[in-house]
Amino acid sequence: MKILDRYIVRQFLVSFFFGLIAFILIFVITNMMENLDDFIDAHVPLKVIVEYYIAFIPEIIKFMTPMAVLLAALFITGRLSSQNELSAIKSTGTSLYRIMAPFLIVALLISLTSIFFNGWVVPYANQKKFYIERMHLNRSVATNDRYNILFQEGLRRIVSINYYDPLAKCARQVSIQDFDTNDMTILRQRDDALQMQWIQPQGDDAQKGSWVLLNGTTRSFIDTTQTLVRFDSLKVGKLTLTPTDIEKKQRTPDEMNYTDLREFIENQKLAGQDVARWLVEYHFKLAFPFASIIMVLFGVPFATSRPHTGAALGFGIALAVAFIYLIFMKASQVFGYNGDLDPLLTAWLSNLIFLAAGIVNLFRVQK
């Protein structure tokens, strides 16, 4: 059976990559038709447009990988069945379960690869894609995080930023509050400034720079006495916050890898925020890649029971199943975002339901 396994794996991979390329082209062309006017109106250079769609491709691959697996399973199994190869294989006593083994193994490898790809490659590409949208198309993807940024620095300092400009590395309308070491309810000093600029020495890395407050006031509170001092420029002492830290807070879950998203969730918990939405996104990053295995459970039995399914019909079936799966996935996420369902269950609910449906579909087919 090793020769047969190699034959199926080779044909399956060829069809998978062909389907993936087809989906990429369809999505890129469709998106380009929708956004080309915006690019032209914004006078975006051709080089930037090319960079945008190169950065867009990993996101397409992320969502279309399970669909390409389904399409490949339908096409290869359907061709084996229509050319009577499947009947010849079964006549040797080989069951459908054994025939599905190479499909499932390849799908598992694709799923494991997708976990790394979706968790590390896609977020990096999305950072570039969203950056182009923000800078050239005036689309603030992370509007809620771009404004009203709040950090706790150590145990006794709170930094509040009204708006941060990542290009200029400049924060606007900044407030730094220092509290008493022994009693966090007692405010000891407050610095308010119109701007806070990151100053980086020439040739040094980002961690060796420092913040400077511009055009502000310093209020010192000692017992019942308050002292007010105005300044044009004031270097902020003992502030470990860097531009990288602020930029991380501006990112959406789609721009964060597993480590950054988990760290973000923990920070939000410490700040007393509701983290249900972020937990759903985190678990979804791990659950979605395994949809490829579920698609094999749909594709192979379906094509076996319908040996004359053509390539066009198979493509349509793949799109229909993908559409239903994505709709159900998005609908279940809403319940997780609202806290009605456990975030872990929300992320895996679509997989569990479609896995059960795939197993039922498998049992209905003649082995």
C-alpha positions as CSV (number, residue, x, y, z in Angstrom):
1,M,0.0,0.0,0.0
2,K,3.0,2.4,0.2
3,I,2.9,2.9,-3.5
4,L,-0.8,3.8,-3.4
5,D,-0.3,6.1,-0.4
6,R,2.5,8.0,-2.2
7,Y,0.2,8.2,-5.3
8,I,-2.7,9.6,-3.3
9,V,-0.5,12.0,-1.3
10,R,1.2,13.4,-4.4
11,Q,-2.1,13.9,-6.2
12,F,-3.7,15.4,-3.1
13,L,-0.9,17.9,-2.5
14,V,-1.0,19.0,-6.2
15,S,-4.7,19.6,-6.0
16,F,-4.4,21.3,-2.7
17,F,-1.9,23.8,-3.9
18,F,-3.8,24.4,-7.1
19,G,-7.0,25.1,-5.1
20,L,-5.2,27.4,-2.7
21,I,-3.7,29.4,-5.6
22,A,-7.1,29.6,-7.2
23,F,-8.7,30.9,-3.9
24,I,-5.8,33.5,-3.5
25,L,-6.3,34.8,-7.1
26,I,-10.1,35.1,-6.6
27,F,-9.8,37.0,-3.3
28,V,-7.0,39.3,-4.5
29,I,-8.8,40.2,-7.7
30,T,-12.1,40.7,-5.9
31,N,-10.4,42.9,-3.2
32,M,-8.5,44.8,-5.8
33,M,-11.7,45.7,-7.7
34,E,-13.3,46.9,-4.5
35,N,-10.3,49.0,-3.3
36,L,-8.6,50.2,-6.5
37,D,-10.6,53.4,-6.5
38,D,-9.5,54.1,-2.9
39,F,-5.8,53.5,-3.8
40,I,-6.1,55.8,-6.8
41,D,-7.9,58.6,-4.8
42,A,-5.2,58.4,-2.1
43,H,-2.4,58.5,-4.7
44,V,-0.9,55.3,-3.3
45,P,2.3,54.3,-5.3
46,L,2.2,51.1,-7.2
47,K,5.0,49.7,-5.1
48,V,2.9,50.1,-1.9
49,I,-0.2,48.5,-3.6
50,V,2.0,45.5,-4.5
51,E,3.3,45.3,-0.9
52,Y,-0.3,45.5,0.4
53,Y,-1.5,42.5,-1.5
54,I,1.7,40.5,-0.7
55,A,0.9,41.2,2.9
56,F,-2.7,40.2,2.3
57,I,-1.9,36.8,0.9
58,P,-1.1,35.1,4.3
59,E,-4.5,36.1,5.7
60,I,-6.1,34.6,2.6
61,I,-4.1,31.4,3.0
62,K,-5.1,31.2,6.7
63,F,-8.8,31.1,5.9
64,M,-8.7,29.3,2.6
65,T,-6.5,26.4,3.6
66,P,-9.3,24.2,5.0
67,M,-11.4,25.0,1.8
68,A,-8.5,24.0,-0.4
69,V,-8.2,20.7,1.5
70,L,-11.9,20.0,1.0
71,L,-11.6,20.8,-2.7
72,A,-8.6,18.5,-3.1
73,A,-10.3,15.7,-1.2
74,L,-13.4,16.0,-3.4
75,F,-11.5,16.2,-6.7
76,I,-9.0,13.3,-6.0
77,T,-11.5,10.9,-4.6
78,G,-14.0,11.8,-7.3
79,R,-11.5,11.1,-10.0
80,L,-10.4,7.8,-8.4
81,S,-14.1,6.8,-8.2
82,S,-15.0,7.9,-11.7
83,Q,-12.1,6.1,-13.3
84,N,-12.9,2.9,-11.3
85,E,-9.6,3.0,-9.5
86,L,-11.5,3.2,-6.2
87,S,-13.4,0.1,-7.0
88,A,-10.2,-1.8,-7.9
89,I,-8.6,-0.7,-4.6
90,K,-11.7,-1.9,-2.6
91,S,-11.7,-5.2,-4.5
92,T,-8.3,-6.0,-2.8
93,G,-10.1,-5.9,0.6
94,T,-9.0,-2.3,1.3
95,S,-11.6,-0.4,3.3
96,L,-12.5,3.2,2.8
97,Y,-11.0,3.9,6.2
98,R,-7.6,2.7,5.0
99,I,-7.9,4.7,1.8
100,M,-8.6,7.8,3.9
101,A,-5.5,7.3,5.9
102,P,-3.1,9.3,3.6
103,F,-5.7,12.1,3.3
104,L,-6.0,12.4,7.1
105,I,-2.2,12.3,7.6
106,V,-1.6,15.0,5.1
107,A,-4.5,17.1,6.6
108,L,-3.0,16.7,10.0
109,L,0.4,17.9,8.8
110,I,-1.3,20.8,7.1
111,S,-3.1,21.6,10.3
112,L,0.1,21.5,12.4
113,T,1.8,23.7,9.9
114,S,-1.1,26.1,9.9
115,I,-0.9,26.5,13.7
116,F,2.6,28.0,13.3
117,F,1.7,29.9,10.1
118,N,-1.4,31.4,11.6
119,G,0.2,32.2,14.9
120,W,3.4,33.8,13.7
121,V,3.5,34.5,9.9
122,V,0.0,35.9,9.5
123,P,0.2,38.4,12.4
124,Y,3.5,39.8,11.0
125,A,1.9,40.2,7.6
126,N,-1.2,41.8,9.0
127,Q,0.9,44.4,10.8
128,K,2.2,45.5,7.4
129,K,-1.2,45.3,5.8
130,F,-2.9,47.3,8.5
131,Y,-0.1,49.8,8.6
132,I,-0.6,50.6,4.9
133,E,-4.4,50.9,5.5
134,R,-3.8,53.4,8.3
135,M,-1.2,55.4,6.6
136,H,-2.5,55.5,3.0
137,L,-6.2,54.8,3.2
138,N,-6.9,56.5,6.5
139,R,-8.4,53.3,8.0
140,S,-7.8,53.2,11.7
141,V,-8.1,49.4,12.3
142,A,-7.2,49.8,16.0
143,T,-9.1,53.0,16.7
144,N,-10.1,52.0,20.2
145,D,-6.5,51.3,21.1
146,R,-5.0,54.3,19.3
147,Y,-6.7,56.7,21.7
148,N,-7.0,56.7,25.5
149,I,-4.1,54.4,26.2
150,L,-3.4,53.6,29.8
151,F,-0.4,51.9,31.4
152,Q,0.6,51.0,34.9
153,E,4.3,51.5,35.4
154,G,5.5,49.5,38.4
155,L,3.4,49.7,41.6
156,R,3.1,53.4,42.0
157,R,2.9,55.1,38.6
158,I,0.1,55.4,36.0
159,V,0.7,56.7,32.5
160,S,-2.3,58.0,30.5
161,I,-2.0,58.9,26.8
162,N,-4.8,60.5,24.8
163,Y,-3.3,59.7,21.4
164,Y,-0.1,58.2,20.1
165,D,1.6,58.7,16.7
166,P,3.7,55.7,15.9
167,L,5.5,57.4,13.0
168,A,6.7,60.4,15.0
169,K,7.0,58.3,18.2
170,C,5.1,61.1,19.9
171,A,2.3,60.9,22.5
172,R,-0.2,63.7,23.0
173,Q,-2.0,64.9,26.1
174,V,0.0,62.8,28.5
175,S,-0.5,62.5,32.2
176,I,1.9,60.7,34.6
177,Q,0.7,60.1,38.1
178,D,3.0,59.0,40.9
179,F,1.4,57.6,44.1
180,D,2.7,57.1,47.6
181,T,4.9,54.0,48.1
182,N,3.0,53.0,51.2
183,D,-0.5,54.1,50.3
184,M,-1.6,53.9,46.6
185,T,-4.6,56.1,47.4
186,I,-2.4,59.1,48.0
187,L,-1.2,61.1,44.9
188,R,2.3,62.5,45.4
189,Q,3.1,64.0,41.9
190,R,1.4,64.5,38.6
191,D,3.0,65.6,35.4
192,D,0.7,66.8,32.6
193,A,2.1,67.7,29.1
194,L,0.8,68.4,25.7
195,Q,3.3,66.0,24.2
196,M,5.7,63.3,25.2
197,Q,8.5,62.7,22.6
198,W,10.8,59.7,22.3
199,I,14.4,60.8,22.0
200,Q,16.8,58.1,20.7
201,P,20.5,58.7,20.5
202,Q,22.1,58.3,17.1
203,G,23.1,54.7,16.4
204,D,21.5,53.2,19.6
205,D,18.7,50.7,19.7
206,A,15.2,51.5,20.7
207,Q,15.7,50.4,24.3
208,K,18.3,53.1,25.0
209,G,16.2,56.1,24.3
210,S,14.2,58.2,26.7
211,W,11.0,60.2,26.9
212,V,10.8,64.0,27.2
213,L,7.7,65.9,28.2
214,L,7.0,69.1,26.3
215,N,4.9,72.1,27.4
216,G,3.4,71.0,30.6
217,T,3.1,71.3,34.4
218,T,4.3,69.4,37.4
219,R,2.1,69.3,40.5
220,S,3.7,68.0,43.8
221,F,1.5,67.1,46.8
222,I,3.0,67.1,50.2
223,D,0.4,66.7,52.9
224,T,-2.1,69.6,52.2
225,T,0.4,71.7,50.2
226,Q,0.4,71.7,46.4
227,T,3.2,73.0,44.3
228,L,2.8,73.9,40.6
229,V,5.8,74.2,38.3
230,R,5.5,74.9,34.5
231,F,8.1,73.6,32.1
232,D,8.9,73.6,28.4
233,S,10.9,70.4,28.5
234,L,11.2,67.7,31.2
235,K,13.0,64.4,30.9
236,V,10.9,61.6,32.4
237,G,12.8,59.6,35.0
238,K,12.5,55.9,35.6
239,L,10.0,55.2,32.8
240,T,10.7,51.9,31.2
241,L,7.8,52.2,28.7
242,T,9.1,52.2,25.1
243,P,7.4,53.0,21.8
244,T,7.4,49.2,21.1
245,D,5.2,48.7,24.2
246,I,2.7,51.3,23.1
247,E,2.6,50.0,19.5
248,K,1.9,46.5,20.9
249,K,-1.1,47.9,22.8
250,Q,-2.4,49.4,19.6
251,R,-2.4,46.1,17.7
252,T,-5.6,44.1,17.1
253,P,-5.6,40.3,17.9
254,D,-5.0,39.7,14.1
255,E,-1.7,41.5,14.5
256,M,-0.5,39.6,17.6
257,N,1.3,36.2,17.7
258,Y,0.4,33.7,20.4
259,T,2.9,35.1,22.9
260,D,1.8,38.8,22.4
261,L,-1.9,38.0,22.6
262,R,-1.5,35.9,25.7
263,E,0.6,38.7,27.3
264,F,-2.1,41.2,26.3
265,I,-4.8,39.1,27.8
266,E,-2.9,38.8,31.1
267,N,-2.4,42.6,31.2
268,Q,-6.1,43.2,30.6
269,K,-7.0,40.8,33.4
270,L,-4.7,42.7,35.8
271,A,-6.3,45.9,34.7
272,G,-9.7,44.5,35.6
273,Q,-11.0,44.4,32.0
274,D,-13.3,41.8,30.4
275,V,-11.1,39.5,28.4
276,A,-13.8,37.2,27.0
277,R,-13.3,38.6,23.4
278,W,-9.6,38.2,23.5
279,L,-9.7,34.7,24.9
280,V,-12.1,33.7,22.0
281,E,-9.6,35.1,19.5
282,Y,-6.7,33.3,21.2
283,H,-8.4,29.9,21.2
284,F,-9.7,30.4,17.7
285,K,-6.1,30.8,16.5
286,L,-5.4,27.3,17.7
287,A,-8.8,25.7,16.8
288,F,-9.3,26.9,13.2
289,P,-6.3,25.1,11.7
290,F,-7.8,21.7,12.6
291,A,-10.7,22.4,10.2
292,S,-8.6,20.8,7.5
293,I,-9.0,17.4,9.1
294,I,-12.8,17.9,9.3
295,M,-12.9,18.8,5.6
296,V,-11.4,15.5,4.7
297,L,-14.1,13.7,6.6
298,F,-16.6,15.6,4.5
299,G,-14.9,15.5,1.1
300,V,-13.8,11.9,0.8
301,P,-17.1,10.2,1.7
302,F,-19.1,12.7,-0.3
303,A,-17.0,12.1,-3.5
304,T,-17.1,8.3,-2.9
305,S,-20.9,8.3,-2.8
306,R,-21.1,10.5,-5.9
307,P,-18.5,9.2,-8.3
308,H,-19.5,11.4,-11.2
309,T,-19.1,14.6,-9.4
310,G,-17.3,17.0,-11.7
311,A,-14.6,19.5,-10.9
312,A,-17.0,22.4,-11.2
313,L,-19.6,20.8,-8.9
314,G,-16.9,19.9,-6.5
315,F,-15.6,23.5,-6.4
316,G,-19.2,24.6,-5.7
317,I,-19.6,22.1,-2.9
318,A,-16.3,23.3,-1.4
319,L,-17.5,26.9,-1.4
320,A,-20.9,26.0,0.0
321,V,-19.5,24.0,2.9
322,A,-16.9,26.7,3.5
323,F,-19.6,29.4,3.5
324,I,-21.7,27.5,6.0
325,Y,-18.7,26.7,8.2
326,L,-17.6,30.4,8.3
327,I,-21.1,31.6,9.0
328,F,-21.5,29.2,11.9
329,M,-18.1,30.1,13.2
330,K,-18.8,33.9,13.2
331,A,-22.2,33.3,14.8
332,S,-20.7,31.3,17.6
333,Q,-18.0,33.9,18.2
334,V,-20.7,36.5,19.0
335,F,-21.9,34.4,21.9
336,G,-18.3,34.1,23.2
337,Y,-17.6,37.8,22.8
338,N,-20.7,38.6,25.0
339,G,-19.7,36.1,27.6
340,D,-22.7,33.8,27.0
341,L,-20.4,30.8,26.1
342,D,-17.0,29.8,27.5
343,P,-14.3,31.2,25.2
344,L,-12.6,27.8,24.8
345,L,-16.0,26.1,23.8
346,T,-16.8,29.0,21.5
347,A,-13.6,28.6,19.6
348,W,-14.0,24.9,19.2
349,L,-17.8,24.7,18.8
350,S,-17.8,24.9,15.0
351,N,-15.1,22.2,14.8
352,L,-17.0,19.9,17.2
353,I,-20.3,20.2,15.3
354,F,-18.8,19.8,11.9
355,L,-16.7,16.9,13.1
356,A,-19.8,15.1,14.3
357,A,-21.5,15.8,11.0
358,G,-18.4,14.5,9.1
359,I,-18.4,11.3,11.1
360,V,-22.1,10.7,10.5
361,N,-21.4,11.4,6.8
362,L,-18.6,8.8,6.9
363,F,-20.8,6.1,8.5
364,R,-23.5,6.5,5.8
365,V,-21.1,5.7,3.0
366,Q,-20.5,2.1,1.8
367,K,-17.0,1.0,3.1
